[in-house]
Each structure stands twice: as C-alpha cells, then as structure tokens.
Amino acid sequence: MARKPRQEPPPLKRGGARKSAAKKAAAKKTAGRKSPSARPARGRSGRPPRRFWPRLLRGAVSVLIWGLVLTSAVIGWFAWDMPDPEDVLARDVRRPGVTILAADGTELLKVGDLYGHPVKLTDLPPHVPHALLATEDRRFYYHPGVDPIGIARALYTNIAAGGVRQGGSTLTQQLAKNLFLSRDRTIRRKVQEALLAFWLEARYGKDRILEIYLNRIYLGAGAYGVDAAARRYFGVPAAQVSLWQAAVLAGLPKAPSALNPFRSPQKSAERAREVLDDMVRAGFITADQAQAAKRNSVATMPIDTAGAQTRWLAEWAVDRAADILGGVDRDILVETTLESDVQRAAEAAAAQIGPEARAKGASELALVAMRPDGAVAALLGGADRRGSAFNRAVHGKRQPGSSFKLFVYLAAFEGGLTPDTPIDDRIAPIEGWSPRNAGAGYRGVVTLREGVARSINTVAVAAMETVGRSRVVDMARRLGITANLNPDPALALGVYEVSPMEMAGAYTTVAAGGHAATPYIVRRVRDAADGSVIYEREGGLGPRILSPQVVAMTNDVLGASVAWGTSKAAALPGRPAAGKTGTTQDYRDAWFAGYTPQLTAVIWMGNDNGLPTDGVYGGLYPAQMWRVFMEQALSGEAVVPLARGLETQSGG
C-alpha cells in the first residue's frame, strides 16, 4: 500500500509565536492588578496622605461626649446634697410660735415668725415690685436666672472702687439662697445657688418667682414677706403701701436688722432714698415723683412699750422652754413663775432708786426675786429693756464682794463655829497677803456675829482659814455657784465673778430652811392647739442640803446685819429679814442679797464696762431698793419669823 504522505503543520510567521507567548504572560501578570486610574495618589515619600476632616469630626464627637460626661459628674457632685426645691416650697416654713404667760395667765411675749397674707402681683400697686426690681435686679426679665452682664458690671464696679460695692446675684439667685441654702460663702454653695436659679426659672417663670420672693423674703422685725412687713411697720396691707413705704420695704433685704425702721428710722430712710433714685434710673418713676416721695425719717406704727421690762424674763423663759423640750417643733404656751404684782414692785423700786444710783455713776442694775422653791417671781435684767437686751440678772458675771461671805459662814457653822465664837480680826499676813478692812480698821477680838454684821473682812478670812478654804469652795458649789473658784486667801472676799441669779439661788436655800433652791422660770408648757400638757415641773421644796442648826445660825448673823449692821438700810419695819451687803474695790460693784421666809431678792448695781462709781456701795442704793421692793412685794402677806437657834445680840 502506498503510504500517505506526512502532513506538516502550517508554517509560523517569523517571531509570531514568541510575541503571542509574551502577550499571554503579560495578561496573566496584569489580570489581578487595578487599573492605574484606581490607584491612590502618592506623596513624595510614597505614602498616601491622611484624611483630615473625618478624623477631626471623630475627635470633636469624642470630646463632646466626654465633656458631657464630665459636666454631668461635676453637676451631680454639686447637686447631690441640695434640698428638694419642690419640698421646701410646699413646706410651711413658719417657725413655731411661743407664747409666754405670767403665773396669772397674763400674756408677756409672743415669739415667732410673722407672715401676712400671700399676695399676687396683680394685688399690688406697681411701685411695690418696681421698687424691688430697681434695687435688686433691673435685668430680672432678661436673664435665665444668672446674669453674666450683671456679674461683669459688679466686677468692674468693685475693681474700680477697690472693694466690694456691688453684688452680681440676681433676684432668682437670692431667692434660691434664702429659701434653700445656707449662708456659707463657698464655691460649692455658689454653684448650687446658680443651679437652683436655673431650676426656678425653668419651673416657675418670672412672675411666679417674683411673687414667691415678695411673699417669702425676710424684711426684719420677724416679718416675712411684703404683706407682713407692711402691716408690722406701717399698719396697712401691702396693697395699700405708698411709693415711699414701698421704697422702705425694698431697701430692707440688704440688711434687715440694721435697716429695721423701728431700730434706725434715719438709716432706713437713707436707704429708701437710694431705692427711689434707683427707680428713676430704671425708668419706673420720674425724678419729680421720687423727690416728692422722699422723707428724712420713716414713720412706723407705735411700739407697745407696756410690759417692756418683763421681756428679760420672757426671753429667758423662751430659751429655757427650748432647752427643756430639746427644741420647739409646734406652737406652745409657756406658763412662767412670774408674779405680776411682784414684778410691778420690782419695776417701781427701780424707778424710785435707780435714778439716784445713776446720778452717782451706776448706770445699770439687776434684780432677781425668788420664792423658797426656786421659782423666779420677778426679774430685771437692767435699767431699761428698751435700751439694752442684755440680761444682767441671768448672764451678768460680777464680783460679789462681801455678799460672798455667806458661803464662808455656812462652812464655818458646819465646821463647828457659832455666832458667839470669838475671832481676832488682827490676823497675820497669809501667804504674803494681808486683808484690809473698810472704815474703822481693826477692832480686835469680836464675835463672829459682829464680824458678819459689820462686814469685817479679816473676820471672814480668819473664819475661812479656821475651817479650811476647800470647805468654802465646796459650800459654794453645793449652793449653785459655777465660777472657777480657787482656794486662795482672797476667796472669802468675793473676788470671783458670779451672776445675780446664782446668788439668789444660794440665799434662797437659806430662806427655805436649807432646802436646795434651784432657780426656775418655766412651770408648765402646753400645746397651743389643744392645750395638752407637754411639760410640768414638779412642785415643792428641793432636797435638804443644809442642817436646820446651820440655817438658824446663818439667820442669826445675817439678821444682825439687817437689824444693826451694814445692811440696816434694808430693814423692814415690823418684819424680820436677813441679808448681806457687798461692795468691790473702787465701788465698781454694789450688791445687796436678802430674804424673808417667803421671798428672797438680790440686787446688783454698777457699770457694764466695770468703771468705778461715785461711792455707790451695797449698804446704800442696793439696800434701799431692796427695802422699797420688799415692802410692796410682801404687802398683804403674813409676817413670818426667821428660824433662829440663838438670839441676835446688838453690837457696838
């Protein structure tokens, strides 16, 4: 068979196979690559540039979030202990009222906040809110509770003046501070004030905030709100106050006590004139209206001064009632031990003898009258309560002089001495100190009775040295003296300061036959709403702390002092009495302390600043005033003898 000829492949073009292979290889290499147009641009370093705005946005959002978190934390820290404003505004903020009564039911004093009727802006003449806004916050209707413009203006004014002349607080901030916060001047309190101001603005709005302010702000004299203050000062409701009266009220929030028109009508008027000028600058009134309204003084309702002298006792009774109850949480009636007729006798005696003592340089006095069980029947805390509120009878501390010798002789009698014990008043110096006697000098050997009656200092010191100084200190402590007594030789002469009330309690213990007489003024406290008894003091004498024999000997020697000794100016015709004078160096303090079985009274005269008087001594005006007082106070009471163990003997 013939073989078929072998077929040859078609001839290739020159170089074609190589080119085709190269193309295929190139295609494989570029198959997964992006086109040049999709490649990012590169900088000179070959790295792509960062995207700025997205990063900035992310950073800003992060800062905002963390800022909100931090701000919330800070606000929460400042706000965590803030009071609940809703609760405070809903609460009755009136302090409980306390009515003080005399033993016979006569009203002596009412203590408590005075609130008028709630007012609305529509109830008031425009000049009432305008006066307040003009002086306190002219931009009230233009800020959200805190006024940056007002703060900046106040800051500039204060820097220019070189001191604090103007405040930047808004009326809303003042309301927040007065209603909700303490008076602390701290950053925390200021931040809380601002937070509460924002809350008030958001919760109530401007008109309601202004109404709350007008109804709650303290305006002096115990008055809260414009209606109470208008009635207290001017005797009219807030709806009837004049432009001048509105200016007076608007000026009070700056300093309610100092600008009180009862206390300082001239200063109050000066402030009111400033308010009127502020109203002109604020555009509320014209200059002519302001000028026509201005006055040089503030005319107020007359103050009832009847019973002014009883305020010392009544105010003390308020304090004692609060102490007894541990605070006052409701309206109460406090029945005191004050006896109106005895108090009138005290005031009459002070009116009769007081001017004579003042003419000799003793500008002040104090009197305490006490029954045997310690009940305070009358009290004078000074010469005139309208001139000074300081209660010298309770809180005054002065050297008692020889009236302190009561404790020396009580200790002496307990230690075995008697009124007839002979004492040589010419004693040797004690620890380098020599006591001196007033007047006649030394008498030699005298009975202890004569030493007491003639108030011989050396006899008292000798008696104390005989029985021991510590016994005198213990005796004074037993009878209620709280002074820091040191057992030194001068102790017997009354160099340590005591109060008239303490001395009255001590002398009353002797008058009560040796039964402890702890001074008290509150006999009963009742709920004012339903009359229920909250507290009642148990009656009767205190426990016996002195023996009848010691009491009898003390009555003997102190009776001699009144009968023929230094206290004879206090003698009561036809009525036995006992007592002791006391006079300190340079006549700075003059005392008389005396008693009958029914009533004790202690009187002090002198000066608050401790200046010497012109010869006022215990046996002069204090003894005379004691006699005048006791004669009237005991008028109609039976004559009761003093318990005696030995007969009083007259001395030479």
Secondary structure, 3 states (H helix, E strand, C coil): CCCCCCCCCCCCCCCHHHHHHHHHHHHHHHCCCCCHHHCCCCCCCCCCCCCHHHHHHHHHHHHHHHHHHHHHHHHHHHHCCCCCHHHHHHCCCCCCCEEEECCCCCEEEEECCEECCCCCHHHCCCHHHHHHHHHHCCCHHHCCCCCHHHHHHHHHHHHHHCCCCCCCCCHHHHHHHHHHCCCCCCHHHHHHHHHHHHHHHHHHCHHHHHHHHHHHCECCCCEECHHHHHHHHHCCCHHHCCHHHHHHHHHHHHCCCCCCCCCCHHHHHHHHHHHHHHHHHHCCCCHHHHHHHCCCCCCCCCCCCCCHHHHHHHHHHHHHHHHHHCCCCCCEEEEECCCHHHHHHHHHHHHHHHHHHHHCCCCEEEEEEECCCCEEEEEECCCCCCCCCCCHHHHCCECCHHHHHHHHHHHHHHCCCCCCCEEECCCCCECCECCCCCCCCCCCEEEHHHHHHCCCHHHHHHHHHHHCHHHHHHHHHHCCCCCCCCCCHHHHHCCCCECHHHHHHHHHHHHCCCECCCCECEEEEEECCCCCEEEECCCCCCCECCCHHHHHHHHHHHHHHHHHCCCHHHCECCECCEEEEEECHHHCEEEEEEECCCCEEEEEEECCCCCCCCCCCCCCHHHHHHHHHHHHHCCCCCCCCCCCCCCCCCCC
